[in-house]
Amino acid sequence: MIEEAQLPLSHRSVLLNDVVKWLNPSKGGQFLDCTFGGGGHSEALLQANEKNFVYAIDCDPSAKQRAQNFSLDHGNFRFYQINFSEVGCLRLPPLDGILMDLGVSSFQLDDGDRGFSFRHHTPLDMRMDNSRGITAADFLYKASERELATAIRDYGEEEYWKKIISTILGNRKNPDMKYADSFAKIVSGCIPNKRGQKIHPATKTFQGIRIFINDEIGSLEAALPILFDKLAMDGRLAVISFHSLEDRIVKKFFHKMAGKAIDRFDDKPQQDRISYANILTKKPITAEETEIDNNPRSRSAKLRILEKTRNILD
Ligand SMILES: C[S@@+](CC[C@H](N)C(=O)[O-])C[C@H]1O[C@@H](n2cnc3c(N)ncnc32)[C@H](O)[C@@H]1O
């Protein structure tokens, strides 16, 4: 068990002990952490065996700063500031374990200047890599109705998406749309105020816009096959997702690699399927109550593990 207190940063990594159990870093090996964030998972992988080497990726420039400090304490560590969908451009050895811990970090949510949280009066940015792409404020100003629906209805799973979209379209010239807290007020002002609601009424809208402007779904879909290719034989791919769409993509990819039907519409004959991997988690691993009490973000986390048994070109 890794004690939280042993970790260097005041940030709680989700399903940490489960990741360590399934990636089994104590036996020694080379690992890739695709979502460095605050470095909690990387730290645990390094602590498990002094011979381990951890490669880490994060697209956020502030994660790069944390990784620079982190590497002062860890020789067996290398960081790359890229999107994990671009991992194909890295020359890495065959990897014994790969981790993706998707979504945003608590650093990003808590940073008052990034626009991820509706608690701050700050420009509505929400880009994980704030050196490229369009900000959430620009997206709200320019997006078509269809793009807004993809973000708020599909990615945000927001029940009142129609009302929110018509309010956004009617407020495009309103300067309050450019700031996180005032945009959140516009959203909460246009939908019914449900009594006893635990989450802020703009939570799902913020989530959907964030997923859209960072192309989180596209990046995940692009990365999974490249990552699988980078696994050593018997290497394991662990993915923690927080959104049903992401989990569905991971589940389908795992089924495809394991030579199983990806959904009920997949009627390919079984003899035409090839298995390249074993799914080690029949059902996703979720956080226990104690972890959820200590870290509410873990409530929606789902961890799935795949083990490579064959190379695709064999
Ligand atoms: C949930 S946090 C990871 C926390 C980390 N596991 C820890 O223990 O501190 C997710 C991190 O992944 C990064 N990220 C999300 N999508 C990414 C992508 N497509 N490419 C690279 N980094 C990404 C975010 O910037 C964020 O820092």
py3Dmol code that shows the C-alpha trace and the ligand (Angstrom):
import py3Dmol

protein = """\
ATOM      1  CA  MET A   1       0.000   0.000   0.000  1.00  0.00           C
ATOM      2  CA  ILE A   2       1.265   3.479  -0.857  1.00  0.00           C
ATOM      3  CA  GLU A   3       0.574   5.940   1.958  1.00  0.00           C
ATOM      4  CA  GLU A   4      -0.732   9.324   0.774  1.00  0.00           C
ATOM      5  CA  ALA A   5       1.643  10.959   3.237  1.00  0.00           C
ATOM      6  CA  GLN A   6       4.589   9.442   1.356  1.00  0.00           C
ATOM      7  CA  LEU A   7       3.665  11.345  -1.759  1.00  0.00           C
ATOM      8  CA  PRO A   8       5.518  14.602  -2.341  1.00  0.00           C
ATOM      9  CA  LEU A   9       2.609  16.648  -3.602  1.00  0.00           C
ATOM     10  CA  SER A  10      -0.613  17.671  -1.864  1.00  0.00           C
ATOM     11  CA  HIS A  11      -2.621  16.003  -4.571  1.00  0.00           C
ATOM     12  CA  ARG A  12      -4.531  12.748  -4.279  1.00  0.00           C
ATOM     13  CA  SER A  13      -4.063  10.298  -7.104  1.00  0.00           C
ATOM     14  CA  VAL A  14      -7.153   8.276  -7.900  1.00  0.00           C
ATOM     15  CA  LEU A  15      -7.157   4.455  -7.442  1.00  0.00           C
ATOM     16  CA  LEU A  16      -3.432   4.597  -6.662  1.00  0.00           C
ATOM     17  CA  ASN A  17      -3.182   1.242  -4.897  1.00  0.00           C
ATOM     18  CA  ASP A  18      -5.207  -0.496  -7.607  1.00  0.00           C
ATOM     19  CA  VAL A  19      -2.946   0.915 -10.320  1.00  0.00           C
ATOM     20  CA  VAL A  20       0.118  -0.297  -8.404  1.00  0.00           C
ATOM     21  CA  LYS A  21      -1.428  -3.724  -7.838  1.00  0.00           C
ATOM     22  CA  TRP A  22      -2.282  -4.258 -11.520  1.00  0.00           C
ATOM     23  CA  LEU A  23       0.781  -2.697 -13.149  1.00  0.00           C
ATOM     24  CA  ASN A  24       2.926  -4.571 -10.644  1.00  0.00           C
ATOM     25  CA  PRO A  25       5.922  -2.191 -10.766  1.00  0.00           C
ATOM     26  CA  SER A  26       7.650  -3.981  -7.862  1.00  0.00           C
ATOM     27  CA  LYS A  27       8.869  -6.659 -10.278  1.00  0.00           C
ATOM     28  CA  GLY A  28      10.872  -3.953 -12.110  1.00  0.00           C
ATOM     29  CA  GLY A  29      10.398  -2.513 -15.574  1.00  0.00           C
ATOM     30  CA  GLN A  30       9.827   0.430 -17.861  1.00  0.00           C
ATOM     31  CA  PHE A  31       6.625   2.390 -17.513  1.00  0.00           C
ATOM     32  CA  LEU A  32       4.806   5.204 -19.270  1.00  0.00           C
ATOM     33  CA  ASP A  33       2.542   7.605 -17.372  1.00  0.00           C
ATOM     34  CA  CYS A  34       0.522   9.334 -20.113  1.00  0.00           C
ATOM     35  CA  THR A  35      -1.046  11.839 -17.714  1.00  0.00           C
ATOM     36  CA  PHE A  36       1.634  13.062 -15.295  1.00  0.00           C
ATOM     37  CA  GLY A  37      -0.525  15.753 -13.626  1.00  0.00           C
ATOM     38  CA  GLY A  38       0.867  16.083 -10.093  1.00  0.00           C
ATOM     39  CA  GLY A  39       3.070  13.022 -10.490  1.00  0.00           C
ATOM     40  CA  GLY A  40       1.385  10.846  -7.849  1.00  0.00           C
ATOM     41  CA  HIS A  41       1.133   7.751 -10.031  1.00  0.00           C
ATOM     42  CA  SER A  42       4.633   8.280 -11.473  1.00  0.00           C
ATOM     43  CA  GLU A  43       5.990   8.561  -7.942  1.00  0.00           C
ATOM     44  CA  ALA A  44       4.341   5.293  -6.895  1.00  0.00           C
ATOM     45  CA  LEU A  45       5.713   3.489  -9.966  1.00  0.00           C
ATOM     46  CA  LEU A  46       9.219   4.719  -9.161  1.00  0.00           C
ATOM     47  CA  GLN A  47       8.971   3.951  -5.452  1.00  0.00           C
ATOM     48  CA  ALA A  48       8.021   0.322  -6.105  1.00  0.00           C
ATOM     49  CA  ASN A  49      11.454  -0.684  -7.400  1.00  0.00           C
ATOM     50  CA  GLU A  50      14.605   1.409  -7.634  1.00  0.00           C
ATOM     51  CA  LYS A  51      15.394  -0.134 -11.032  1.00  0.00           C
ATOM     52  CA  ASN A  52      12.163   1.125 -12.609  1.00  0.00           C
ATOM     53  CA  PHE A  53      12.262   3.781 -15.303  1.00  0.00           C
ATOM     54  CA  VAL A  54       9.248   6.036 -15.795  1.00  0.00           C
ATOM     55  CA  TYR A  55       8.576   8.036 -18.953  1.00  0.00           C
ATOM     56  CA  ALA A  56       5.838  10.618 -18.451  1.00  0.00           C
ATOM     57  CA  ILE A  57       3.706  12.804 -20.682  1.00  0.00           C
ATOM     58  CA  ASP A  58       1.432  15.749 -20.043  1.00  0.00           C
ATOM     59  CA  CYS A  59       0.281  18.404 -22.490  1.00  0.00           C
ATOM     60  CA  ASP A  60      -0.022  21.076 -19.786  1.00  0.00           C
ATOM     61  CA  PRO A  61       2.941  23.491 -19.515  1.00  0.00           C
ATOM     62  CA  SER A  62       2.426  23.747 -15.735  1.00  0.00           C
ATOM     63  CA  ALA A  63       2.776  19.939 -15.450  1.00  0.00           C
ATOM     64  CA  LYS A  64       6.125  20.354 -17.195  1.00  0.00           C
ATOM     65  CA  GLN A  65       7.241  22.703 -14.414  1.00  0.00           C
ATOM     66  CA  ARG A  66       6.194  20.174 -11.765  1.00  0.00           C
ATOM     67  CA  ALA A  67       7.955  17.409 -13.711  1.00  0.00           C
ATOM     68  CA  GLN A  68      11.170  19.452 -13.751  1.00  0.00           C
ATOM     69  CA  ASN A  69      11.115  19.603  -9.932  1.00  0.00           C
ATOM     70  CA  PHE A  70      10.138  15.937  -9.791  1.00  0.00           C
ATOM     71  CA  SER A  71      13.098  14.929 -11.947  1.00  0.00           C
ATOM     72  CA  LEU A  72      15.475  16.589  -9.464  1.00  0.00           C
ATOM     73  CA  ASP A  73      14.571  13.795  -7.030  1.00  0.00           C
ATOM     74  CA  HIS A  74      14.335  11.017  -9.600  1.00  0.00           C
ATOM     75  CA  GLY A  75      17.091  10.046 -12.024  1.00  0.00           C
ATOM     76  CA  ASN A  76      15.033   7.268 -13.663  1.00  0.00           C
ATOM     77  CA  PHE A  77      12.456   9.641 -15.057  1.00  0.00           C
ATOM     78  CA  ARG A  78      11.939  11.511 -18.312  1.00  0.00           C
ATOM     79  CA  PHE A  79       9.136  13.919 -19.141  1.00  0.00           C
ATOM     80  CA  TYR A  80       7.690  14.991 -22.501  1.00  0.00           C
ATOM     81  CA  GLN A  81       5.250  17.872 -22.864  1.00  0.00           C
ATOM     82  CA  ILE A  82       3.087  16.535 -25.689  1.00  0.00           C
ATOM     83  CA  ASN A  83      -0.479  15.407 -26.227  1.00  0.00           C
ATOM     84  CA  PHE A  84      -0.677  11.668 -25.603  1.00  0.00           C
ATOM     85  CA  SER A  85      -2.235  11.263 -29.067  1.00  0.00           C
ATOM     86  CA  GLU A  86       1.250  12.199 -30.374  1.00  0.00           C
ATOM     87  CA  VAL A  87       3.016   9.442 -28.386  1.00  0.00           C
ATOM     88  CA  GLY A  88       3.920   7.722 -31.673  1.00  0.00           C
ATOM     89  CA  CYS A  89       6.634  10.328 -32.177  1.00  0.00           C
ATOM     90  CA  LEU A  90       8.531   9.199 -29.038  1.00  0.00           C
ATOM     91  CA  ARG A  91      11.223   6.534 -29.205  1.00  0.00           C
ATOM     92  CA  LEU A  92      10.485   4.388 -26.184  1.00  0.00           C
ATOM     93  CA  PRO A  93      11.583   0.891 -25.202  1.00  0.00           C
ATOM     94  CA  PRO A  94       8.909  -1.847 -25.063  1.00  0.00           C
ATOM     95  CA  LEU A  95       6.854  -0.891 -22.014  1.00  0.00           C
ATOM     96  CA  ASP A  96       5.859  -3.144 -19.123  1.00  0.00           C
ATOM     97  CA  GLY A  97       3.073  -0.850 -18.003  1.00  0.00           C
ATOM     98  CA  ILE A  98       1.231   2.166 -19.350  1.00  0.00           C
ATOM     99  CA  LEU A  99      -1.186   4.345 -17.394  1.00  0.00           C
ATOM    100  CA  MET A 100      -3.769   6.848 -18.568  1.00  0.00           C
ATOM    101  CA  ASP A 101      -5.569   8.780 -15.794  1.00  0.00           C
ATOM    102  CA  LEU A 102      -7.879  10.860 -17.956  1.00  0.00           C
ATOM    103  CA  GLY A 103      -9.427  14.294 -17.495  1.00  0.00           C
ATOM    104  CA  VAL A 104      -8.214  17.304 -15.557  1.00  0.00           C
ATOM    105  CA  SER A 105      -5.998  17.434 -12.492  1.00  0.00           C
ATOM    106  CA  SER A 106      -6.836  19.154  -9.227  1.00  0.00           C
ATOM    107  CA  PHE A 107      -3.993  21.568 -10.060  1.00  0.00           C
ATOM    108  CA  GLN A 108      -5.853  22.666 -13.173  1.00  0.00           C
ATOM    109  CA  LEU A 109      -9.185  22.937 -11.348  1.00  0.00           C
ATOM    110  CA  ASP A 110      -7.698  24.869  -8.443  1.00  0.00           C
ATOM    111  CA  ASP A 111      -5.594  27.241 -10.536  1.00  0.00           C
ATOM    112  CA  GLY A 112      -7.603  30.458 -10.508  1.00  0.00           C
ATOM    113  CA  ASP A 113      -6.148  31.567 -13.865  1.00  0.00           C
ATOM    114  CA  ARG A 114      -7.035  28.577 -16.061  1.00  0.00           C
ATOM    115  CA  GLY A 115     -10.808  29.014 -16.325  1.00  0.00           C
ATOM    116  CA  PHE A 116     -11.660  25.362 -15.497  1.00  0.00           C
ATOM    117  CA  SER A 117     -13.594  26.253 -12.367  1.00  0.00           C
ATOM    118  CA  PHE A 118     -16.678  28.448 -12.134  1.00  0.00           C
ATOM    119  CA  ARG A 119     -15.511  29.625  -8.697  1.00  0.00           C
ATOM    120  CA  HIS A 120     -12.992  32.087 -10.138  1.00  0.00           C
ATOM    121  CA  HIS A 121     -13.421  35.407 -11.913  1.00  0.00           C
ATOM    122  CA  THR A 122     -10.949  34.512 -14.602  1.00  0.00           C
ATOM    123  CA  PRO A 123     -10.942  34.388 -18.409  1.00  0.00           C
ATOM    124  CA  LEU A 124     -12.849  31.327 -19.612  1.00  0.00           C
ATOM    125  CA  ASP A 125      -9.902  29.442 -21.096  1.00  0.00           C
ATOM    126  CA  MET A 126     -10.073  25.711 -20.131  1.00  0.00           C
ATOM    127  CA  ARG A 127      -7.283  24.594 -22.489  1.00  0.00           C
ATOM    128  CA  MET A 128      -5.058  21.938 -20.922  1.00  0.00           C
ATOM    129  CA  ASP A 129      -2.308  22.988 -23.301  1.00  0.00           C
ATOM    130  CA  ASN A 130      -2.805  26.739 -23.181  1.00  0.00           C
ATOM    131  CA  SER A 131      -0.165  27.326 -25.846  1.00  0.00           C
ATOM    132  CA  ARG A 132      -2.458  26.175 -28.651  1.00  0.00           C
ATOM    133  CA  GLY A 133      -6.076  25.676 -29.681  1.00  0.00           C
ATOM    134  CA  ILE A 134      -9.053  27.906 -28.971  1.00  0.00           C
ATOM    135  CA  THR A 135     -10.223  29.023 -25.562  1.00  0.00           C
ATOM    136  CA  ALA A 136     -13.648  28.125 -24.190  1.00  0.00           C
ATOM    137  CA  ALA A 137     -14.658  31.803 -24.486  1.00  0.00           C
ATOM    138  CA  ASP A 138     -13.772  31.805 -28.212  1.00  0.00           C
ATOM    139  CA  PHE A 139     -15.600  28.518 -28.654  1.00  0.00           C
ATOM    140  CA  LEU A 140     -18.772  29.978 -27.123  1.00  0.00           C
ATOM    141  CA  TYR A 141     -18.464  32.987 -29.415  1.00  0.00           C
ATOM    142  CA  LYS A 142     -17.893  31.046 -32.644  1.00  0.00           C
ATOM    143  CA  ALA A 143     -19.327  27.528 -32.275  1.00  0.00           C
ATOM    144  CA  SER A 144     -22.204  26.353 -34.456  1.00  0.00           C
ATOM    145  CA  GLU A 145     -25.372  25.085 -32.765  1.00  0.00           C
ATOM    146  CA  ARG A 146     -24.306  21.574 -33.704  1.00  0.00           C
ATOM    147  CA  GLU A 147     -20.905  21.941 -32.032  1.00  0.00           C
ATOM    148  CA  LEU A 148     -22.562  23.374 -28.933  1.00  0.00           C
ATOM    149  CA  ALA A 149     -24.911  20.361 -28.879  1.00  0.00           C
ATOM    150  CA  THR A 150     -21.981  17.938 -29.171  1.00  0.00           C
ATOM    151  CA  ALA A 151     -20.279  19.689 -26.250  1.00  0.00           C
ATOM    152  CA  ILE A 152     -23.211  20.304 -23.909  1.00  0.00           C
ATOM    153  CA  ARG A 153     -25.649  17.485 -24.777  1.00  0.00           C
ATOM    154  CA  ASP A 154     -23.241  14.678 -25.721  1.00  0.00           C
ATOM    155  CA  TYR A 155     -20.084  15.394 -23.716  1.00  0.00           C
ATOM    156  CA  GLY A 156     -21.738  17.255 -20.845  1.00  0.00           C
ATOM    157  CA  GLU A 157     -24.800  14.934 -20.743  1.00  0.00           C
ATOM    158  CA  GLU A 158     -26.721  18.037 -19.658  1.00  0.00           C
ATOM    159  CA  GLU A 159     -30.474  17.545 -19.512  1.00  0.00           C
ATOM    160  CA  TYR A 160     -31.237  21.254 -20.227  1.00  0.00           C
ATOM    161  CA  TRP A 161     -28.881  21.498 -23.205  1.00  0.00           C
ATOM    162  CA  LYS A 162     -31.428  23.150 -25.520  1.00  0.00           C
ATOM    163  CA  LYS A 163     -32.158  25.980 -23.095  1.00  0.00           C
ATOM    164  CA  ILE A 164     -28.454  26.496 -22.363  1.00  0.00           C
ATOM    165  CA  ILE A 165     -27.559  26.606 -26.068  1.00  0.00           C
ATOM    166  CA  SER A 166     -30.281  29.150 -26.871  1.00  0.00           C
ATOM    167  CA  THR A 167     -29.080  31.267 -23.928  1.00  0.00           C
ATOM    168  CA  ILE A 168     -25.479  31.079 -25.176  1.00  0.00           C
ATOM    169  CA  LEU A 169     -26.552  32.094 -28.686  1.00  0.00           C
ATOM    170  CA  GLY A 170     -28.572  35.003 -27.286  1.00  0.00           C
ATOM    171  CA  ASN A 171     -25.648  36.199 -25.126  1.00  0.00           C
ATOM    172  CA  ARG A 172     -22.803  36.000 -27.610  1.00  0.00           C
ATOM    173  CA  LYS A 173     -22.029  39.694 -27.356  1.00  0.00           C
ATOM    174  CA  ASN A 174     -22.399  39.755 -23.561  1.00  0.00           C
ATOM    175  CA  PRO A 175     -18.917  40.352 -22.030  1.00  0.00           C
ATOM    176  CA  ASP A 176     -19.919  38.151 -19.057  1.00  0.00           C
ATOM    177  CA  MET A 177     -19.587  35.159 -21.388  1.00  0.00           C
ATOM    178  CA  LYS A 178     -15.813  35.646 -21.344  1.00  0.00           C
ATOM    179  CA  TYR A 179     -15.305  34.877 -17.641  1.00  0.00           C
ATOM    180  CA  ALA A 180     -15.687  31.579 -15.823  1.00  0.00           C
ATOM    181  CA  ASP A 181     -17.786  32.770 -12.861  1.00  0.00           C
ATOM    182  CA  SER A 182     -20.079  35.053 -14.861  1.00  0.00           C
ATOM    183  CA  PHE A 183     -20.629  32.449 -17.607  1.00  0.00           C
ATOM    184  CA  ALA A 184     -21.531  29.940 -14.876  1.00  0.00           C
ATOM    185  CA  LYS A 185     -24.114  32.433 -13.576  1.00  0.00           C
ATOM    186  CA  ILE A 186     -25.608  32.814 -17.045  1.00  0.00           C
ATOM    187  CA  VAL A 187     -25.950  29.022 -17.283  1.00  0.00           C
ATOM    188  CA  SER A 188     -27.401  28.533 -13.804  1.00  0.00           C
ATOM    189  CA  GLY A 189     -29.797  31.453 -14.371  1.00  0.00           C
ATOM    190  CA  CYS A 190     -31.412  29.825 -17.401  1.00  0.00           C
ATOM    191  CA  ILE A 191     -32.180  26.360 -16.016  1.00  0.00           C
ATOM    192  CA  PRO A 192     -34.487  25.188 -13.218  1.00  0.00           C
ATOM    193  CA  ASN A 193     -32.959  25.402  -9.754  1.00  0.00           C
ATOM    194  CA  LYS A 194     -33.297  21.865  -8.415  1.00  0.00           C
ATOM    195  CA  ARG A 195     -33.600  21.709  -4.646  1.00  0.00           C
ATOM    196  CA  GLY A 196     -30.977  19.652  -2.879  1.00  0.00           C
ATOM    197  CA  GLN A 197     -28.795  19.552  -5.997  1.00  0.00           C
ATOM    198  CA  LYS A 198     -25.272  18.684  -4.850  1.00  0.00           C
ATOM    199  CA  ILE A 199     -23.324  19.877  -7.873  1.00  0.00           C
ATOM    200  CA  HIS A 200     -23.220  23.400  -9.291  1.00  0.00           C
ATOM    201  CA  PRO A 201     -25.832  23.746 -12.071  1.00  0.00           C
ATOM    202  CA  ALA A 202     -23.105  24.690 -14.586  1.00  0.00           C
ATOM    203  CA  THR A 203     -20.902  21.633 -13.828  1.00  0.00           C
ATOM    204  CA  LYS A 204     -22.022  19.513 -16.779  1.00  0.00           C
ATOM    205  CA  THR A 205     -21.893  22.423 -19.219  1.00  0.00           C
ATOM    206  CA  PHE A 206     -18.329  23.209 -18.121  1.00  0.00           C
ATOM    207  CA  GLN A 207     -17.351  19.547 -18.430  1.00  0.00           C
ATOM    208  CA  GLY A 208     -18.795  19.237 -21.946  1.00  0.00           C
ATOM    209  CA  ILE A 209     -17.113  22.418 -23.201  1.00  0.00           C
ATOM    210  CA  ARG A 210     -13.794  21.321 -21.683  1.00  0.00           C
ATOM    211  CA  ILE A 211     -13.993  17.884 -23.339  1.00  0.00           C
ATOM    212  CA  PHE A 212     -14.864  19.509 -26.682  1.00  0.00           C
ATOM    213  CA  ILE A 213     -12.197  22.215 -26.845  1.00  0.00           C
ATOM    214  CA  ASN A 214      -9.446  19.844 -25.673  1.00  0.00           C
ATOM    215  CA  ASP A 215     -10.608  17.121 -28.108  1.00  0.00           C
ATOM    216  CA  GLU A 216     -10.438  14.668 -25.213  1.00  0.00           C
ATOM    217  CA  ILE A 217     -12.434  11.978 -27.011  1.00  0.00           C
ATOM    218  CA  GLY A 218     -10.430  12.235 -30.248  1.00  0.00           C
ATOM    219  CA  SER A 219      -7.110  12.158 -28.374  1.00  0.00           C
ATOM    220  CA  LEU A 220      -8.103   9.027 -26.457  1.00  0.00           C
ATOM    221  CA  GLU A 221      -9.250   7.225 -29.615  1.00  0.00           C
ATOM    222  CA  ALA A 222      -6.024   8.151 -31.404  1.00  0.00           C
ATOM    223  CA  ALA A 223      -3.751   7.172 -28.509  1.00  0.00           C
ATOM    224  CA  LEU A 224      -5.073   3.704 -27.579  1.00  0.00           C
ATOM    225  CA  PRO A 225      -3.792   1.746 -30.623  1.00  0.00           C
ATOM    226  CA  ILE A 226      -0.416   3.529 -30.546  1.00  0.00           C
ATOM    227  CA  LEU A 227      -0.024   2.774 -26.844  1.00  0.00           C
ATOM    228  CA  PHE A 228      -0.955  -0.858 -27.378  1.00  0.00           C
ATOM    229  CA  ASP A 229       1.768  -1.064 -29.989  1.00  0.00           C
ATOM    230  CA  LYS A 230       4.304   0.278 -27.458  1.00  0.00           C
ATOM    231  CA  LEU A 231       3.549  -2.428 -24.872  1.00  0.00           C
ATOM    232  CA  ALA A 232       6.048  -5.233 -24.343  1.00  0.00           C
ATOM    233  CA  MET A 233       4.703  -8.780 -24.461  1.00  0.00           C
ATOM    234  CA  ASP A 234       2.718  -9.329 -21.208  1.00  0.00           C
ATOM    235  CA  GLY A 235       2.811  -5.544 -20.709  1.00  0.00           C
ATOM    236  CA  ARG A 236      -0.311  -3.958 -19.237  1.00  0.00           C
ATOM    237  CA  LEU A 237      -2.351  -0.937 -20.222  1.00  0.00           C
ATOM    238  CA  ALA A 238      -4.337   0.664 -17.377  1.00  0.00           C
ATOM    239  CA  VAL A 239      -6.917   3.344 -18.132  1.00  0.00           C
ATOM    240  CA  ILE A 240      -8.824   5.377 -15.555  1.00  0.00           C
ATOM    241  CA  SER A 241     -11.773   7.239 -17.052  1.00  0.00           C
ATOM    242  CA  PHE A 242     -14.320   9.553 -15.470  1.00  0.00           C
ATOM    243  CA  HIS A 243     -16.880   9.880 -18.231  1.00  0.00           C
ATOM    244  CA  SER A 244     -19.189   7.242 -19.707  1.00  0.00           C
ATOM    245  CA  LEU A 245     -18.177   8.120 -23.282  1.00  0.00           C
ATOM    246  CA  GLU A 246     -14.487   7.651 -22.477  1.00  0.00           C
ATOM    247  CA  ASP A 247     -15.174   4.405 -20.636  1.00  0.00           C
ATOM    248  CA  ARG A 248     -17.151   3.110 -23.626  1.00  0.00           C
ATOM    249  CA  ILE A 249     -14.244   3.883 -25.976  1.00  0.00           C
ATOM    250  CA  VAL A 250     -11.793   2.069 -23.672  1.00  0.00           C
ATOM    251  CA  LYS A 251     -14.130  -0.904 -23.239  1.00  0.00           C
ATOM    252  CA  LYS A 252     -14.672  -1.252 -27.003  1.00  0.00           C
ATOM    253  CA  PHE A 253     -10.950  -0.995 -27.720  1.00  0.00           C
ATOM    254  CA  PHE A 254     -10.165  -3.633 -25.080  1.00  0.00           C
ATOM    255  CA  HIS A 255     -12.821  -5.968 -26.515  1.00  0.00           C
ATOM    256  CA  LYS A 256     -11.474  -5.502 -30.034  1.00  0.00           C
ATOM    257  CA  MET A 257      -7.915  -6.327 -28.927  1.00  0.00           C
ATOM    258  CA  ALA A 258      -9.151  -9.351 -27.000  1.00  0.00           C
ATOM    259  CA  GLY A 259     -10.924 -10.688 -30.106  1.00  0.00           C
ATOM    260  CA  LYS A 260     -14.414 -10.096 -28.698  1.00  0.00           C
ATOM    261  CA  ALA A 261     -17.479  -8.378 -30.138  1.00  0.00           C
ATOM    262  CA  ILE A 262     -17.193  -4.665 -29.405  1.00  0.00           C
ATOM    263  CA  ASP A 263     -20.949  -4.218 -28.918  1.00  0.00           C
ATOM    264  CA  ARG A 264     -24.242  -5.967 -29.652  1.00  0.00           C
ATOM    265  CA  PHE A 265     -24.218  -4.754 -33.287  1.00  0.00           C
ATOM    266  CA  ASP A 266     -20.846  -6.383 -33.978  1.00  0.00           C
ATOM    267  CA  ASP A 267     -21.766  -9.632 -35.752  1.00  0.00           C
ATOM    268  CA  LYS A 268     -18.365 -10.511 -37.208  1.00  0.00           C
ATOM    269  CA  PRO A 269     -17.924 -14.334 -37.110  1.00  0.00           C
ATOM    270  CA  GLN A 270     -15.792 -15.397 -34.151  1.00  0.00           C
ATOM    271  CA  GLN A 271     -13.355 -17.327 -36.404  1.00  0.00           C
ATOM    272  CA  ASP A 272     -12.490 -14.023 -38.144  1.00  0.00           C
ATOM    273  CA  ARG A 273     -11.411 -12.380 -34.910  1.00  0.00           C
ATOM    274  CA  ILE A 274      -7.847 -12.356 -33.593  1.00  0.00           C
ATOM    275  CA  SER A 275      -7.009 -11.972 -29.931  1.00  0.00           C
ATOM    276  CA  TYR A 276      -3.983  -9.831 -29.113  1.00  0.00           C
ATOM    277  CA  ALA A 277      -4.687  -9.358 -25.425  1.00  0.00           C
ATOM    278  CA  ASN A 278      -6.476 -10.482 -22.284  1.00  0.00           C
ATOM    279  CA  ILE A 279      -8.895  -8.232 -20.462  1.00  0.00           C
ATOM    280  CA  LEU A 280      -7.903  -8.505 -16.788  1.00  0.00           C
ATOM    281  CA  THR A 281     -10.862  -6.551 -15.435  1.00  0.00           C
ATOM    282  CA  LYS A 282     -14.161  -8.130 -16.467  1.00  0.00           C
ATOM    283  CA  LYS A 283     -15.864  -5.199 -14.777  1.00  0.00           C
ATOM    284  CA  PRO A 284     -14.144  -1.863 -14.207  1.00  0.00           C
ATOM    285  CA  ILE A 285     -12.527  -1.293 -10.816  1.00  0.00           C
ATOM    286  CA  THR A 286     -14.113   1.561  -8.885  1.00  0.00           C
ATOM    287  CA  ALA A 287     -13.116   3.444  -5.739  1.00  0.00           C
ATOM    288  CA  GLU A 288     -14.073   2.185  -2.285  1.00  0.00           C
ATOM    289  CA  GLU A 289     -16.183   4.351   0.035  1.00  0.00           C
ATOM    290  CA  THR A 290     -13.163   5.430   2.100  1.00  0.00           C
ATOM    291  CA  GLU A 291     -11.372   6.716  -1.007  1.00  0.00           C
ATOM    292  CA  ILE A 292     -14.538   8.487  -2.165  1.00  0.00           C
ATOM    293  CA  ASP A 293     -14.870  10.124   1.298  1.00  0.00           C
ATOM    294  CA  ASN A 294     -11.266  11.358   1.107  1.00  0.00           C
ATOM    295  CA  ASN A 295     -11.344  12.263  -2.558  1.00  0.00           C
ATOM    296  CA  PRO A 296     -14.824  12.892  -4.036  1.00  0.00           C
ATOM    297  CA  ARG A 297     -13.316  13.035  -7.557  1.00  0.00           C
ATOM    298  CA  SER A 298     -12.736   9.271  -7.337  1.00  0.00           C
ATOM    299  CA  ARG A 299     -16.519   8.639  -7.214  1.00  0.00           C
ATOM    300  CA  SER A 300     -16.881   8.354 -10.991  1.00  0.00           C
ATOM    301  CA  ALA A 301     -13.486   6.767 -11.711  1.00  0.00           C
ATOM    302  CA  LYS A 302     -13.400   3.474 -13.636  1.00  0.00           C
ATOM    303  CA  LEU A 303     -10.183   1.532 -14.073  1.00  0.00           C
ATOM    304  CA  ARG A 304      -9.790  -1.084 -16.809  1.00  0.00           C
ATOM    305  CA  ILE A 305      -6.687  -3.194 -17.470  1.00  0.00           C
ATOM    306  CA  LEU A 306      -5.568  -4.980 -20.633  1.00  0.00           C
ATOM    307  CA  GLU A 307      -2.596  -7.353 -20.929  1.00  0.00           C
ATOM    308  CA  LYS A 308      -0.855  -7.820 -24.280  1.00  0.00           C
ATOM    309  CA  THR A 309      -0.459 -11.434 -25.418  1.00  0.00           C
ATOM    310  CA  ARG A 310       0.490 -11.018 -29.072  1.00  0.00           C
ATOM    311  CA  ASN A 311       1.983  -8.384 -31.388  1.00  0.00           C
ATOM    312  CA  ILE A 312      -0.331  -7.060 -34.089  1.00  0.00           C
ATOM    313  CA  LEU A 313       2.139  -7.868 -36.882  1.00  0.00           C
ATOM    314  CA  ASP A 314       2.713 -11.495 -35.751  1.00  0.00           C
TER     315      ASP A 314
END
"""
ligand_1 = """\
27
LIG
C -6.268 13.419 -13.742
S -4.805 14.265 -14.104
C -3.560 13.079 -13.780
C -3.152 13.032 -12.336
C -1.947 12.146 -12.113
N -2.220 10.768 -12.436
C -1.443 12.239 -10.697
O -1.304 11.221 -10.014
O -1.144 13.348 -10.276
C -4.808 14.271 -15.848
C -3.609 14.972 -16.472
O -3.557 14.525 -17.825
C -3.280 15.601 -18.653
N -3.909 15.292 -19.938
C -5.213 15.143 -20.191
N -5.411 14.864 -21.489
C -4.173 14.819 -22.052
C -3.707 14.549 -23.367
N -4.556 14.297 -24.383
N -2.382 14.549 -23.593
C -1.504 14.797 -22.575
N -1.888 15.078 -21.318
C -3.211 15.071 -21.053
C -3.888 16.807 -17.983
O -3.209 17.980 -18.376
C -3.709 16.481 -16.509
O -2.540 17.052 -16.003
"""
view = py3Dmol.view(width=600, height=400)
view.addModel(protein, "pdb")
view.setStyle({"model": 0}, {"cartoon": {"style": "trace"}})
view.addModel(ligand_1, "xyz")
view.setStyle({"model": 1}, {"stick": {}})
view.zoomTo()
view.show()
